[in-house]
Amino acid sequence: MTTITNHLPTAELQALDAAHHMHPFTANGELAQKGARVITRAKGVYLTDSEGEEILDAMAGLWCVNIGYGRDELADVAARQMRELPYYNTFFQTTHVPAIALANKLAELAPGDLNHVFFAAGGSEANDTNIRMVRTYWANKGQPDKNIIISRKNAYHGSSVGSGSLGGMVHMHAQGGMPIPDIHHIDQPNWWAEGGDMSPEDFGLARAQELEKAILELGEDRVAAFIGEPIQGAGGVIVPPETYWPEIQRICDKYDILLIADEVICGFGRTGDWFGSQTVGIKPHIMTIAKGLSSGYAPIGGSIVCDEVAEVIAGGEFNHGYTYSGHPVAAAVALENLRILEEEGIVDHVRDVAAPYLKEKWEALADHPLVGEAKICGMMASIALTPDKASRAKFATEPGTVGYVCRDRCFANNLVMRHVGDRMIISPPLILTPADIDEMMRRIRKSLDEAHAELVEKDMMKAAS
Ligand SMILES: *Cc1c(COP(=O)(O)O)cnc(C)c1O
């Protein structure tokens, strides 16, 4: 199918892009040689590029386009809000209707006494807020030394200096002077890669108990909070063993440690509930939100805070905020997105239709010669590629080499599926129908078959010794 394009030829756009645009998380020199793919429009679950190719977006952009592309309602709301009040701040004892309405809606949707919202323009900013908020909470309570935040290796909490420090990505820490002080990282609950001979259940408990060990070592009076994604996203869609989160909750309760759930990916229906915390059965004091909050149509994030923490913070001035905290256009767009999620029953669709159907197809991938485990929670899923399933072997090649081969086959087959090391991951729009899922799985299987054939031909199906 060809689409008539109303812009410059692809090669020209790519050259201009390479000349002036610095891409995030990219070796820009390498990309300049190759040329970036130019996306021109999108509808439903499909992207269109400048060559007129129709690409199935199994990543929902960057884990965010939960309601799918091309919903005019959001564009209409944005235009209306821009005409009425394009901007005003919420700093100087002022407020506006979109911020009021969105905060109220979020308080209604969030579980328990998570009733207060501090807005940001995205997840990184919101996690920076969280660092300062939990430390200020304890300082206001007379415990300024209770300021260490415990996180996990291979966690992703954003890319600002604060949130990147909370995250546990070694390649990020290697650049630009991270992590900041008083952030402590424990091991992740990644059984496939790190579980050794333990059962997943025992391993989940052991990894959770590292939190207790860390608290005892650092001192209960030094540890302010623990932060975790209910399901690790950017780390490779790591679904923890079922024993993991209940034990983390028990430890946080026992030692009076605040629990922060980073719901930036898991929130707003992705796991089949409104929030991942509900799926894994935890009661956080703070939830980080962004991405699916607006389905990516406008940049907005925030922290949803429980009564007790909000009350202590309200006891003094919190010297923190962003120009775009509660931006009226972004807030209005988010509110409309939540209306659509709710009125169209999209969270129910995930739980009752899309996720069960996808689970059946996804878990069947474990039969493929290249696939070890296939893990899924709601509409986020991963497969571990391996040269030997029985021993959960890693490849002899540099980690990520095989994943990249597979990712390239996906790209060629007009499918956006990402690789994290040698894991392949998806996080598609939540509106996927069973027919969409069939088409996605067809492209995934084709890409896996081609990648496998290429690896066999290049003699790369070899285990690391
Ligand atoms: C994407 C992400 C963030 C960062 O959000 P930005 O909007 O990119 O700043 C934080 N936490 C998690 C779990 C994420 O996936």
The ligand as an SDF file (V2000), in Angstrom:
LIG
                    3D

 15 15  0  0  0  0  0  0  0  0999 V2000
    9.3720    5.9110   31.2720 C   0  0  0  0  0  0  0  0  0  0  0  0
    9.4890    5.6860   32.7230 C   0  0  0  0  0  0  0  0  0  0  0  0
    9.8440    6.7230   33.5830 C   0  0  0  0  0  0  0  0  0  0  0  0
   10.2640    8.0820   33.0800 C   0  0  0  0  0  0  0  0  0  0  0  0
    9.2380    8.7870   32.5010 O   0  0  0  0  0  0  0  0  0  0  0  0
    9.5700   10.0060   31.5040 P   0  0  0  0  0  0  0  0  0  0  0  0
    8.2180   10.5260   31.1740 O   0  0  0  0  0  0  0  0  0  0  0  0
   10.3380    9.4370   30.3550 O   0  0  0  0  0  0  0  0  0  0  0  0
   10.3840   11.0020   32.2490 O   0  0  0  0  0  0  0  0  0  0  0  0
    9.8400    6.4760   34.9420 C   0  0  0  0  0  0  0  0  0  0  0  0
    9.5080    5.2720   35.4240 N   0  0  0  0  0  0  0  0  0  0  0  0
    9.1850    4.2490   34.6250 C   0  0  0  0  0  0  0  0  0  0  0  0
    8.7840    2.9350   35.2360 C   0  0  0  0  0  0  0  0  0  0  0  0
    9.1780    4.4100   33.2470 C   0  0  0  0  0  0  0  0  0  0  0  0
    8.8860    3.3780   32.4560 O   0  0  0  0  0  0  0  0  0  0  0  0
  1  2  1  0
  2  3  1  0
  2 14  2  0
  3  4  1  0
  3 10  2  0
  4  5  1  0
  5  6  1  0
  6  7  2  0
  6  8  1  0
  6  9  1  0
 10 11  1  0
 11 12  2  0
 12 13  1  0
 12 14  1  0
 14 15  1  0
M  END
$$$$
